Amino acid sequence: MAMLEVKDLNISFGGLKAVDRFNITIEKGELYGLIGPNGAGKTTTFNLLTGVYKPDSGSISLNGKDITGKRTIDINQAGVARTFQNIRLFKNLSVLDNVKVGLHNNYKYSTIEGIFRMPRYYKVEKEMNKRAMELLKVFGLDGENNFKASNLPYGKQRKLEIARALSTNPMLLLLDEPAAGMNPNETAELMETIRFVRDKFGMTILLIEHDMKLVSGICEKLTVLNFGHVLAQGKTTEVLNNPQVISAYLGD
Amino acid sequence: MDRKKMKKSTRSSLITYAMVIAVYIIVEIMLNTGNITSLMSGLLVPLCVYVILAVSLNLTVGILGELSLGHAGFMCVGAFSGAFFTKVMAQAIPSVGLRFFFAILVGAAMAGLFGIIIGVPVLRLKGDYLAIVTLAFGEIIKNIVNVLYVGKDSTGLHFSTKDAVSLKLGEGGEVIINGAQGITGTPHAATFTIGIILIIITLFIIINLVNSRTGRAIMAVRDNLIAAESVGINITQYKLLAFAISAGLAGVAGVLYAHNLSTLTALPKNFGYNMSIMILVFVVLGGIGNIRGSVISAVILTLLPELLRGLNNYRMLMYAIVLIVMMIFNSSPKAIEFRARMMEKFNGFKKKGAA
């Protein structure tokens, strides 16, 4: 069974068909790329997949379960986590707390137990700290756990966002331009990290990216969007040599 | 590393508790040795009321990050439901202290309930819009209380919004809430000691809430709605929870306030928007999100006008100026830059001193 199966997804804003008959099938453990020129509808697709927008028609199923039109929080609980194109961290919280917010639904105690510091508070908080530190270690952020998130350098903020997304224990991870604004060294490092996340957590990853080096370096399959349509789909090398794709990127 | 951080937040809250207890001890000593004017001793309970209000509003403004201008309204709900309870239960619970204790619970519950009722429609709004709507709700609450007539006789409770006569009370009936004349004859159960205990309970609830799973979720909602939703935080639920707890604690302050007066009336002076804005000034002056700051600024801003009695007429003017200055100091980029520079200088100086 495919991890993510999207059939004929449509959404239009006014007269504009932002995403038009979008289809995609991603198998478990795949590293899949979603590319296309600016304004092609990539982020809109992410927003549809995570329930920020409700599709006009079409269906989305995650691991065989229909998640079409559900609320963002329910889709997250079902196992989809994401990062954002423009970083959205909890700026005033510490690095550790950012990840602990992600653990919110998997490590529970009630508000009353929290206020009156009952034994479960200490027990669960300890487990949360342990798990959060493990995740931070994966991304080399464990030394900075006390920093305010907004004080981290840009590259590390991106990593923290991925760590936070992973902390919700997803099956499918959506990365929206993870390498945006990174220098070549940071990008190379990020590629390693993404590959590592896939191997270590057995994660299925769908990513949007403009950096062709990253895309051709780690994505096994690609879907190219242009004006909301799927232009090409398939193995990375084949897609990137497709004349239509080249003309969409470089012009005729 | 992690233990150090835990220690830091625990230490900070311990300092806050210690500060409150130290002030209590000093004031008690001064009271017992007669070193305090009657004017000041009359101010002690209101001081506790303002501190609780400031700390509880900080939960909405600082931790949840939503501007509310209706805090006096929730205080009003707490004050009237608490005083009402005390009057109605006069025979059922003869002990004044016990009645006061239950009145606090009733006041907190009622104000919390109003927080939920008002929060459901209102918390969909943000920023200025939310501020305006909460301001309106605060005024509505005050005005409804002003036309509310409730009486009690052998057949039970009677309600009216017209006048005391239309309650049609039976033999031996008593008007409890008499419209604009309010509630009279509430026992003076509020003391400075009880006020301090309530302050500590309020601090305990808010500080522990902030440093827990729920508090993190509330702050996540404040920092980034979309990201909070994307990691599975139920935004509506946590906004409402924070708002209701904040309202409930304002209700506690209201009950304390009501039991310090012989006549409780809903005037613009005590439950109007001026009061709401004054509480907001406490929060802004003390630093938005800074619990200890709220305590300190509430105390200073309450005492200052009394100490500068000659300037009393200019009190609201002074508040406005303080508010504007603090906002500039807190949020203008130039001021932030200046503060950062000063901090650096100070730290450098400290390091030099250590070496």
Interface residues (C-beta under 8 A of the other chain):
Chain A: T50 V52 T72 I73 N76 Q77 A81 R82 F84 R88 L89 F90 K91 N92 L93 S94 L96 D97 K100 V101 G102 H104 N105 Y107 K108 Y109 T111 G114 I115 F116 R117 Y121 V124 E125 M128 N129 M133 G143 N145 N146 R164 A165 S167 T168
Chain B: M1 D2 K4 K5 F204 I205 N208 L209 S212 R213 T214 G215 R216 A217 M219 A220 R222 D223 N224 I226 A227 A228 E229 S230 V231 G232 I233 N234 L241 G289
